[in-house]
């Protein structure tokens, strides 16, 4: 029997990317909450894997997006309820926020292809005892990977989390929690079609900056999309034991 996966979508143009194909190949039973249509969430016994995708809103905009409060409660319950959880970009920030960590503007926006490297030690708020090199999620990732980015905010590390990746433009790029929760500020799921959808809907974000690339630079690396998608699938294989 395939894994029962539920995913959270915040805007129509940010989908699962390569994760959709992985779920299909694994024979997963898939359900979704689309907060821009309805905030209906499943019961805790109805899924094994929770996938939280991105979106242009901030986790701090609860007044504008009231469903964020219920979503954070749902994510917190999934994490503490022993579920496998993957968060990407806004999804990673939601995991952090649901576990009591702050989310704020990063000093620089990151949009395009920039390297992430494995973190060399625990963050200031992390309490896990093992080194990142021994972290199961970190172990399946390359020591250095040109990842795809599209974010202006960043998260602090929740207590008990392990910092596993950083970049020159953003210190907290990824963390894990209890070895079954993975939070990535960067995108490994992005396909060329997903990148084009972001460009069509968020082109206004491409303001001049040290870590902001042009549309041509973003779409000009077809081989790199395949590399990051392979890394995403390796992480999913690990989290689900498949």
Legacy VTK file of the C-alpha trace (Angstrom):
# vtk DataFile Version 3.0
C-alpha trace
ASCII
DATASET POLYDATA
POINTS 242 float
0.000 0.000 0.000
1.383 3.403 -1.005
1.936 6.273 1.372
-1.034 8.506 2.153
0.136 12.014 1.348
-1.659 15.278 2.029
-0.324 18.569 0.705
-1.050 22.198 1.443
-1.270 24.678 -1.448
-1.335 28.427 -0.870
-1.609 29.866 -4.396
-2.657 28.250 -7.696
0.709 28.771 -9.382
2.827 26.960 -6.771
2.244 23.238 -7.067
4.185 20.103 -6.238
6.685 20.264 -9.107
8.594 16.995 -9.395
7.008 15.726 -6.167
3.828 15.029 -8.136
5.606 12.487 -10.335
7.316 10.890 -7.329
3.975 10.402 -5.583
2.478 8.848 -8.708
5.373 6.409 -9.110
5.073 5.379 -5.455
1.374 4.672 -5.818
0.568 7.246 -3.146
-2.936 8.184 -2.154
-2.908 11.977 -2.478
-5.225 14.618 -1.043
-4.856 18.398 -0.935
-6.008 21.501 0.913
-6.104 24.589 -1.301
-6.334 27.518 1.079
-7.265 29.913 -1.735
-10.425 27.840 -2.276
-11.212 26.134 1.030
-9.391 25.599 4.289
-10.793 22.107 4.891
-8.109 19.935 6.511
-8.015 16.156 6.937
-8.159 14.231 10.166
-4.839 13.281 11.722
-5.434 9.601 10.974
-6.040 10.239 7.263
-2.452 10.837 6.145
1.109 9.715 6.800
3.089 12.362 4.901
2.377 16.098 5.000
3.864 18.301 2.266
3.668 22.088 2.731
4.415 24.133 -0.359
5.336 27.759 -1.002
3.516 31.006 -1.540
4.136 34.761 -1.714
2.515 35.583 1.625
4.339 35.793 4.952
3.578 33.485 7.866
3.180 36.695 9.899
0.255 37.983 7.805
-2.462 36.329 9.864
-4.716 39.395 9.626
-4.728 39.190 5.828
-4.803 35.374 5.708
-6.729 34.158 8.790
-6.361 30.513 7.746
-2.664 30.759 8.644
-3.546 30.297 12.326
-5.361 27.023 11.706
-2.655 25.892 9.307
0.075 26.432 11.904
-1.932 24.478 14.469
-2.375 21.681 11.934
1.337 21.610 11.084
2.305 21.616 14.764
-0.033 18.693 15.452
1.392 16.769 12.493
4.975 17.301 13.654
4.279 16.336 17.255
1.955 13.543 16.137
4.766 11.599 14.497
3.922 12.384 10.865
6.509 12.653 8.113
6.587 16.340 7.153
8.265 18.223 4.299
8.130 22.020 4.036
9.379 24.076 1.099
10.019 27.848 1.264
6.838 29.224 2.891
6.226 25.644 3.997
9.554 25.580 5.823
8.756 28.916 7.461
5.382 27.544 8.572
7.077 24.565 10.226
9.487 26.913 12.004
6.702 29.256 13.090
4.489 26.399 14.258
7.363 25.225 16.485
7.813 28.651 18.064
10.640 30.083 15.934
10.583 33.536 14.367
10.231 34.307 10.670
11.529 37.647 9.356
12.755 39.450 6.290
16.127 38.183 5.122
18.795 40.819 4.598
18.832 39.966 0.892
16.330 38.348 -1.446
17.453 35.175 -3.195
15.912 34.437 -6.586
17.594 32.077 -9.024
20.394 29.533 -8.849
22.758 29.872 -5.893
24.767 27.259 -3.990
23.720 25.818 -0.663
26.257 23.965 1.452
25.905 21.692 4.429
25.992 23.489 7.760
29.046 22.876 9.892
27.308 22.784 13.262
24.177 23.352 15.250
22.458 26.722 15.167
22.171 28.870 18.277
18.726 27.535 19.152
19.256 23.923 18.094
19.627 21.223 20.703
20.121 18.043 18.669
23.258 16.189 19.689
24.407 14.736 16.372
26.518 16.591 13.839
24.956 17.560 10.478
27.182 15.030 8.713
25.376 12.286 10.625
21.928 13.711 9.940
20.011 11.300 7.657
18.497 14.037 5.481
21.799 15.881 5.173
23.498 12.603 4.282
21.461 12.186 1.082
22.180 15.754 -0.072
25.386 16.801 -1.860
27.895 18.786 0.207
27.298 21.645 -2.240
24.355 22.062 -4.582
23.245 24.895 -6.820
19.637 25.048 -5.614
16.749 27.094 -6.916
15.623 29.973 -4.695
12.700 32.384 -4.612
12.353 33.994 -1.210
12.673 37.256 0.693
12.134 35.952 4.224
13.944 33.464 6.422
13.285 31.455 9.577
15.047 31.098 12.893
15.790 27.568 14.063
13.220 25.985 16.382
14.419 24.502 19.638
15.337 20.877 19.016
15.948 21.376 15.302
19.189 20.628 13.508
20.605 23.172 11.088
21.718 21.294 7.954
22.256 23.862 5.177
23.208 27.496 4.575
24.007 29.785 1.667
26.045 32.957 1.290
22.863 35.007 1.180
20.885 33.186 3.878
22.295 31.414 6.929
19.283 29.239 7.746
18.510 27.368 4.543
17.358 24.038 5.965
16.721 22.187 9.181
15.380 18.848 10.323
13.372 17.931 13.379
13.282 14.413 14.832
14.739 13.016 11.564
11.259 12.815 9.981
10.605 16.523 9.451
12.563 18.393 6.773
12.286 22.142 6.142
13.962 23.677 3.081
14.047 27.406 2.389
15.315 26.599 -1.106
13.462 24.656 -3.799
14.457 21.173 -4.945
11.075 20.372 -6.465
11.075 23.108 -9.120
10.720 22.042 -12.743
11.091 24.329 -15.777
7.287 24.600 -15.947
7.129 25.522 -12.248
9.823 28.167 -12.713
7.929 29.672 -15.641
4.764 29.822 -13.515
6.664 31.741 -10.822
8.048 34.129 -13.408
4.611 34.737 -14.898
3.032 35.484 -11.530
5.892 37.051 -9.532
8.028 38.796 -12.140
7.841 41.959 -10.066
10.140 40.315 -7.514
13.057 40.433 -9.978
14.492 43.658 -8.607
18.229 44.280 -8.965
20.117 42.544 -6.188
23.236 40.587 -5.412
21.331 37.299 -5.335
18.625 38.010 -7.905
19.019 36.559 -11.379
17.337 37.422 -14.662
14.623 35.362 -16.298
17.144 34.093 -18.827
19.535 32.951 -16.106
16.718 31.213 -14.237
15.469 29.237 -17.246
18.871 28.677 -18.840
19.954 25.638 -16.790
17.806 22.649 -17.818
20.324 20.118 -16.478
20.247 21.747 -13.050
16.494 21.285 -12.776
17.082 17.554 -13.189
19.814 17.581 -10.522
17.702 19.293 -7.878
14.715 17.081 -8.677
16.911 14.032 -8.091
17.903 15.443 -4.707
14.239 16.064 -3.842
13.333 12.485 -4.650
16.232 11.198 -2.525
14.915 13.194 0.442
11.389 11.862 -0.077
12.690 8.298 -0.335
14.483 8.794 2.962
11.574 10.379 4.825
9.149 7.683 3.726
11.574 4.745 3.886
10.828 3.836 0.275
LINES 1 243
242 0 1 2 3 4 5 6 7 8 9 10 11 12 13 14 15 16 17 18 19 20 21 22 23 24 25 26 27 28 29 30 31 32 33 34 35 36 37 38 39 40 41 42 43 44 45 46 47 48 49 50 51 52 53 54 55 56 57 58 59 60 61 62 63 64 65 66 67 68 69 70 71 72 73 74 75 76 77 78 79 80 81 82 83 84 85 86 87 88 89 90 91 92 93 94 95 96 97 98 99 100 101 102 103 104 105 106 107 108 109 110 111 112 113 114 115 116 117 118 119 120 121 122 123 124 125 126 127 128 129 130 131 132 133 134 135 136 137 138 139 140 141 142 143 144 145 146 147 148 149 150 151 152 153 154 155 156 157 158 159 160 161 162 163 164 165 166 167 168 169 170 171 172 173 174 175 176 177 178 179 180 181 182 183 184 185 186 187 188 189 190 191 192 193 194 195 196 197 198 199 200 201 202 203 204 205 206 207 208 209 210 211 212 213 214 215 216 217 218 219 220 221 222 223 224 225 226 227 228 229 230 231 232 233 234 235 236 237 238 239 240 241
